[in-house]
Structures are given as C-alpha cells and as structure tokens.
Amino acid sequence: MSNPIPTLLFAGLGAMGYGMASHLLRSGFPIIGYDIYQPSMLKLVSEGGGSANTPREAAKDVDMMIVMVANHLQATPLLFDPTTGAVAGLKNSATVIICSTVAPAYIKHLESHLHELGRSDIRLIDAPVSGGAARAANGSLSIFSSGDDKALFAPHVQSILASLSDGRKLYHVPGGLGGGSRAKLIHQIFAGVNIGMASEAMGLAAAAGLDTGRVFGEVCRGEGASWIFGNRVPFMLDPGRGRYSAVTIIAKDVGIITATAGEERFPLPMVGVAEQLYKSAISAGWGGEDDCVVVRLFLPGRPDLVRERAGKAEVGDGGARGGICAGDIEDLMVGVHLATMSEAMAFCEVLGIDADLMHDIVSNAAGASKVFEQYFGQMKKGGWGLKGVEGVEEIRNRLVSAAFSIGRFYGDQANGMCVDEHSSKGWGAAISAVSLVGSVAGIS
C-alpha cells in the first residue's frame, strides 16, 4: 500500500517561490503557504492551498517543509525564531528542503544548529534551484540536490523534486549536505560574470557608434556567444520588455561566491570585477531593476544608447569611433569566457565538485557558452589553463589586440568626459575588466 501524499509547508512566496508552490498545488500536493506578504498567501488560498499566521503554526500539520526565501537572513528566523520559528513545531523526522541560494557554510551551520537544539531527527536537504519565475511555474527548474542518501532518495522527496524540475536537470550532487549549494555557486560564477560582460560589451558597442542590433546578432552567431548574452541583451535593446531578474539577486549570489572563495583563500579576479559592477549599480539606486541596467555604468549620461543605436548606421572614421569593431567585442567575449572557465573550474576542484558533472550542469543552464563547450576538454587536460589548447597563440594575439584597442578607447572616453561618482565607478570597472581579459595570455 502506497503512502499518502504528504502535506507541505512552502515558505517564501516570492516570484519564484509562488510559481513553485502553485505548480506543486496543481500537481496534487497539499500545500500550506507562508510568506510575510499577506496578498501572496491569499492568492495561494484562492487556488486551493492553505495558509498560516506563523511558520510554527503551519509546521505542526506537515511532514515536509520547503524553504524558498531570499537569503539566509530570512531563513534563520523562519526556522529558529523562539516564538514563531518552524523547527520547534515540526513533527519528528520531518524533512526540510532548502531551495534558497545560500552559502555552503550556512547549510552546514543549519545542520549543526539542529543538532544543538536536539532536533537531529529532522532530515535536512540542500537543493538550490535555478531557472527564473516562468520555469518555476511550469515545473522545469534546474535543481542541485544533496544530502544524506536516505533522506534525499526518499520517494516523496524525489517526487517533489521531480515535479519541480526538468527531468534532465535534476542533479544529485555527491559529497553529502552542502554539495548542491557548492554546485550552484560554481554555476553562478559563469552567470555572474557573463551578465556583467554582456553589459560591458553592449555599452562598448553603443559608445563606439556601432549598430547594437547588428553586434548582438554577430556575437550570438559567433564564438563569443553565451546563453546569458542571448537572454539579457534583448532587454537592453528593448527596455520595455520588463524585468527578468533584479540586480540584487545576482549581487547576492556573487557575494556568496566571493565570501566562500575568501574562506578557501582562493582568488577569483573575474568575479571580483563583476561584484563591483553590481555594487555600483545598487549604490546608484538600481537594485530592484533588471540586471541588464548594469549597462548604464558604461554609458554615463546616455542610459538608453544601446536601444538608440539599434539599427542605426555606424558612425565615425572607419565605421566606428576609436577604430572599435564588432570583432573586437567578440574577441573580448572569448577572453572573458576563457578566463571565467579557468577560475571557475579550478575553484570547482577546490570545492570537490566533479568536473564532468559541472560540465553537464553549466552546458544545460544559464552559464552555457560556445567557448565552454569548445575548450572544456582541452582546458581540463591542461589544469584549466590555456596550456595545450589548440590555436592558443592565435587566441592570445586576438586578446592582446582587442584589449589594447578597447583599453585605449575607454581611456579616451574617460579623459574626455565629465562623469559623476557612479559613472566613474563604471568606467574604472570596465578598464579593470579589459586588463583582466588581456591577462588571459598569461594563463598556462
């Protein structure tokens, strides 16, 4: 006789969380929703779910809990508040699935704290998700799951994770609790750098007087293509498309990466540049806007220039200002992808994540790029440097040439313009990025 479907407490009904909760509800799982924003709970109730005034009130009636709040600062009181926290109300041997993106160290902290409270009976699963609100609502997320095998592979746990995910993208990461968060962290290195690079590339194209629509098409068809570039640049070309993902979200993820790298004493220079871009955007008051607004940092006083230059004839001597062409931008993209793969996959080894598993994850998610697919095998053999990569001298020559042209262009622009504080941060970050990409020639 099969066990009845368990009732779930779903805590965190934001853009992605609500989509996940409503999808589970439609899939036949009884859901009690909790969020500090009352309208989200009322909406879930209107669809047939339940609600509760506090996490503890809901916890006493459930066998499983899914946590999908924004960060660890929200997760801690949700679980452990002395008056309203869910843990004190959970049944014996209840399961808690952490789907929020948090640091691997925080997952281990949760495990330790449960032991300290005498609740080692609670089965903790680390299963961060990726894919955005639309995929959350239709059950096609990428999920990076880890934990004790007995808890992780319990039938109801697997049925819930399978319901929420694209079957090809439900990953079971070996190594015990925290493996899922480590894998998500590595993937977000690619995503975090590529979002910033897409903004720099299109800002450069617009400032150089290029047809930004044509540059977008050429990069998407060329060696510098990436999933992020193809997904985010349309929001720069047409800001009326709305918001895909806020700056604060990728800033949070990149902050987790740099903090974890600091704990491991591992340098991540490309991620460090990207983090400064997101901090500058938040300081400018853009944190709640789509992360493609980072392009404004590269266009001081001309925030809509990417849109305005789409479909326009190129201007300046030789077709563009400063001699910049679409090929320079593509070479810059290639350099970013190579440098990012080098540091991300080397860090992947430090964190104990299997490289081939990570290849599968990145290739099928937002971190994907043509460079990643083309050079993964060769760079793996060379210890994640360029040593042994076919055509390495040509790659280096192209990067040196592109970095020189672009660095000179940025220098001319910065010297010839009066910029405000936030804009000057953007130019400084741009010049740093070009310098880092040029240094790919030294990877061996």
N, C-alpha and C positions, 0 to 999 in steps of 0.2 A: 504493500500500500504506500503510495507516494505521500510525502509530507506536504501539508498545505502551504500555499504561497505566503511568505512572511510579510507582516506589515512593516513598512519602512518609515523612519523619521528622516525627512530630507531637509537639512538645514542649510540655508543660503539660496534664496530665490532671486538671484540677480539675473543678468541677461542669459548667461549660460546655465546657471542653476535652475532657473524656471523652465527652460527648454528641456533639461534633463528630467526634472520632476514630472512635467506634463507628459513627456514621452513614456516614462515608466508607468504613469497612470493609465495612459491609453493602451499600454501593453499588458495590462491586467494586474499590476502590482498595487496593492493598497498603500496609499501614501498619506502620511501626516506631514504637512509642510510647516516650517518655521522660518521666519525672517523678521528682522526688526522693522521692516517696511510693511505695514499692515495691508495696503492695497494688493501686494503680491500674494499674500496668504488668502485674501478674499477671492482673488481671481482663481487660485487653485481650487478653492472650495466650490466655486461656480462650475468647475469642470468635473467635480465629483470627488475631490480629495478632502482631507481633513486639515485642521489647524489646531494650534495650541498657543496658550498665552506665554509659556516659557518652554525652553528646551527640556527641562526636567519633567514638566507636566506631560509632554509628548513621549518622553523616553520610557515611562513606566508601561506603556502599551505596545512597545515594539520589540522585535527581535534583532533588527538591524538599523544602523544609522549611517547616512551618507553626509559627509561634511563638504560643502562646496562654497565656503565663504571666501572673501577676497584674499586674506592673508593670515599669518599666524597670530597677529594681534587680535583678530576677530575669533579665531579658532579657540584660543586659550580660555576666555571667559565662557564661550559657548559650551565648552566641555567641563570646565572646572570651577565656575563661579560658585561660591559657597551656598548661595541661596537658589540660583536658577540653573546651574550647570547640569548638563545632561548625564554625566557619568554617574553621579550619585543615584539617579533614577533608573539606570539601565538594568535589565534583567541579568541574572547570572549567565555567563558565556555568550552575551550579546556580541555582535560583530559591528565594528566601527570602520567604515571605509573613508579614508581621507582622499578626496578628489581634488582638493585645492592644491595649487602650486606653492609649495613651501620648501624650505631648505632641508636637505637630507638630515642635517643635525637636529632639526626640530622634530622630525619623525622619531628619531632615537630618544629625544627628550620626552615625547609623549609616552613612549613605551616605558621609560624609567619612572615617570611620574605615576603612571597607572600602577606599577609595582609598589611604589611608595604609599599609595592610597589603599593598598590591599585589594586592588581590582585587576590582578594579573589574569583573572578569568576572562576579561574582555579580549576578544580577538581583533587585533588591530591590523588593518591592511592599508598599504601605501599604494594609491592608484591615481596619480595625477592625470588630467585629461588635456586634450588639445584639439582645436578644430573650429572654435567660434560658435556663436549662438545658433546659427542656422543648422549646423551639423549636430548640435546638442539636441535640437528639437526633433530631428528626424532619425536619431539614433545611429549616427555614422561617425562618432568621435574616434580619435586615436586615444588609447588608454595604455599607460605604462604601469603595470601592476606588479607588486612584490609583497612578500610577507612569508610567514610560516606556511608550509605547503598544506597542512591540514586545514588551516583557516582559508587560505587563498583558493584552494580547489574544492571547497565545499560546494555542493551542487547549486544551492540558491545564490551563492556569491557569483559563481560563474554564469548563471542565467541572467543575473542583473548586469554584470559587466558586458556580457554578450549582447544584451538588449540595447545598451547604450552605445555600442561600438560598431564600426565597420569590421566585419569578421576578420578581414586581413590585417587590421590594425589594433587588435587586442594583443598586446605584448605581455609576456610573463618574463620578468627580468630576474635572472638568478642572483643569488647572493643574500637573500633574506630581506628583512624590512629595511627600507630606505633605497633599495635598488631602483624602484620606479622613479623616485624623485631625482636620483643621480642621472638616470637616462633622460628624463625631461630636461634637466639642467643642461646636459650636453647638447641636446637638440636646440635649446633656446639660445645657445651661443651662435649658431648659424642664423636663427631668426633675428636675434637682436642686432647682429652686425649688418645683416642684409637689409633690414628696414632702414637703418641709418645710411647705408651705402646707396640705396635707391634714391633717398632724398638728396644726397650729395651729387649723384650722377645727374639727376634731372635738374637740380639747381644749377649745376655747371653748364648743362646743355642750354638752359634758358639764358643764363648770364652771358654765354658766349655767342648768342644770337642765332642758335640753331633752331630748326623746326623740331620742337619737342615731340610731336606726334611721330615724326619720322625716326627720331632717335629711339623712341620707345619700341617701335616695330623692328628696327635693326638689331637692337640689343636682344629682344625676345627671340629673334631668329638666329642669333649668333652664339659664340662660345661663352659670352658673359651672362647668358640667360639664367634666371632663377625663378622659382615659384613666387617668392616674395616680390620680385620686381614686376612680374606679370600681374600679380594681385593688387599691389599697392599703388603703382603709378597711375592706373586709371582714376584713382581718387584725387590725384594731383591734377590730372588733365581735366577732370570734371568734378570740382568740389561739391557740386550739388548732389552727388551720389549718396551723401550722408556719411555716417561713421561706421567703420568696420571694426576697429579696435582702438581703445584710448591709449594715449601716451603713457598714462600712469600704469597700465597693465604691463607693457613691455619694460618700462622703467623698473617696476617691482621685480620682474623676472631677472633682468640684468643685474640688479642689486644682489639678488640671491647668488648669482654666478660669481660675482666679484668677491662677495663675502666668503663663499666656500673656497674659492681659489686662494684667498688670503689665509684661511685656516690650513690649507695644504701647502702654503708657501710656493704657489705655482703662478708664474707670470702669464697674464692674458692681455697683451697690449691692445689688440684689436677691440676686445670687449671693453677695455678701459676707455677708449676713444668714444665708442658707442654710448657708454654710460654718461659721459659728459654731455653729449648731444641731448639725451633725454632729460638730464638735469637742467640744462639750459632752456629747453622747451617748457618744462614745468615752471621754472623761475619766471618765464615770460608770461605765464598765466594760461598756457595751452594744454595743461594736463588732462583735461576732460575731453579734448578734441581728438579726432582721428590721428593715429600716429604718423600719417603722411604729412602732417603740418610741420614736421621737423625740417622740411624743405625750405621753410621760411627763414631758417637760420642762415641759409646760403644765399638768400635774396633780400638783403636788408633794404627796407623801404619799397620793395617790389614783390609783395607776397603772392600775387596772382600771375607772375610772369610765366610759369610753366604752362598754365592754361592759355594765356595770351599768345604764347609763341607757337602753339599747336597749329599746324597747317600753314604757317607763315614762311615766306621766303627767307633764306638765311641772309644775314646782314654782315657787313664788314669786308675787309680785304680777304680774298681767297675764300669767301663764303662764310666766314665766321670771325668774330673778334679774337685777337690773340692767336690766330692760327689753330684753334681747337677744332677738332672734327669728331664725328661720331666714333671713329676708330679709336681715338684716344680714350673716350669714355668706356668703350668696350674693353680695352686693354686694362683700364683701371679696375673694372669689374672683375676681370680674370684674376688680377693681382689680389683683390680683396678675398675672392673665393679661395685662392691658394693659401693665403696667409691664415684665413679663418680655419680652413681644414687642418692646417698644420697645428695650430694651437688647440683647437677643439679635440682633435683625435688624440693628441699627446696627453691632454688632460683626461680624456676618456680612459686611457690606460691607467693613469694615476688613480682614478676612481674605481677601477676594477670592472668596468663595463666591457663586455666582449665587442671587439671592433666590428665583426661581421653583423652582429645584432644591431649595432648602432647604424651601420650602413643601411640595413633594411628599414630602420625607423626614419632616418633622415631622407632617404630616397623616396619615401611614400608620404612625406609630410611637408610642412611649410619651409623646412630648411633645404629642400632639394635644389640642386643647380646642375647645369651641364658639366661644369668643372669638377664637381664632386663625383659624378659618375665616371667621367673620363680619366681622372687621375687617382682615384681612391686606391686601386690595386697597386699602382706603381709607387705611390707615396707610402703605403703600408709597408712595402718591402724595404723602403729607404728610411724607415723610422720616422715617417711623417715629415720629412724634409723633401727638397727637390732633387736630392741625390738619386741618380738612376732614372729620373723622369725623362722620357723620350722628348727630344726637342727643347731641353731645358735652356740651352744658350739663346735660342730664339725668344723664348718666354722672357728671359732676363733682359734681353735687349729691348723688347717691346715695353717692358715695365719701366726701365730706366728712361726711355724716350718719353713715355706718357707721363711719368712722374715729373720729369723736368718741365715739359710743356705746361702741365696743369699747375705745378707749383709756381711757375713764373706768372701764369695767368692770375692765380689767386693773389700773389704778391702785388701785381699791378692794380688789381681791383681794390685791395685793402689800402694801398697807398693813395689811391685816387678818390676815396670816398670818405665822407664823414659819417661814422656809424655810431649807433647808440650802444649801451652796455651789452644788451642781449645779442645784438648783431655781431659785435666784435668777438663775443664768445664763439659764435658760429664760425666766423672766418678762421679763428685760431684752431678750432677743432678740425676744420676742413684741411688746413695746412698740415696738421698733425697726421691726419688720415693718409694724405698723399705721401708724407715721409715714411709712414709705416709700410705702405704698399711698396714703395720703392725699395725698402729693406728686404723684401722677399728675395731679392737677388742674393742675399747672404744666407738664406736657408740652405742647409746642406745635411 
